[in-house]
Amino acid sequence: MTITPDQTLDASGLACPMPIIKTKKAVDALQVGQVLKLIATDPGSVSDVSAWTGKTGHELLGHEEIDGKHIFYIKKAK
């Protein structure tokens, strides 16, 4: 993916709900329009991140899985 993130959060090794809690804190610190790259190893993060962005209004720009790591790009909407 050719998205350039403004910040990267590595939540590898963390289990639910910690990746989402840390993601919320990281996104809160961004300016509107900035992008967070989230790296997570918890398989549940795929549905969790999708549900969280849908609920909060932030935009999930993309998701890919590389070597067992889920990589998400989240754009702060508000």
N, C-alpha and C positions, 0 to 999 in steps of 0.2 A: 504494500500500500504506500502511496506517495503523499501521505498527510504529515505535515511538520507540526509536531506538538509543541506547546508552550511549556509544558511541564510533564514529567513522567513519574508515575507512582508504581512502584514494584510491590505488589501484595502477594508475591509468590510464597507458598507455604501457609498462608492464612486461610482459615475455614470461615464459612458463613457464621455470623454476619459481618465479620471484620473487613473484608474487601469493600463492602458497600459503605460501611461507617468511614473508612479511610478515604474512599472516593468522594463522599459528601464533603468532608473537610477540605480535601484538595480542590474540588470544584468551587466551593465557597470562597476560596482564596484567589481564584482566577477573576479576570475582568470578563465582562460579557463579550462573547465572540472568540475567546481563547479556547484552546484545545488541550485536553488532558489525555495522555496515553496511559492506560491502565494495563498492567501485566498481572495476571492471576493464574493460579494453578488449580483452584477449586472448580471442578466441573459444574457445580451449581451456579457459578458466577455468570454463566451464559444467560440463564433465565433471570437471575437476580438483576444484572445490569440492564437488561432489556426492560424489565418491569420498573426499575427505579427511574430510568430515563423517561419512560412513558408517563410515570406518575409526577415527576418533577418538571417536565417540559424541556429538559436539556436534550440535545440532539445526539443520538448515537450515529456517528459518521461511518463507522465500520467496525468489523470484528474479524479477526483471523486467528487460526490456531497454528502454532509453530512449535514442534518438539514438545507437545504436551502443555504448552503455555498459551493461555487465551490472552489476546491483545485487543484492547478496545480503544477506540478514539471517541471521546465525548466532548462535544462543543457546548460551552456554557451559554444558555439562552437568556437568562435573566438574573 
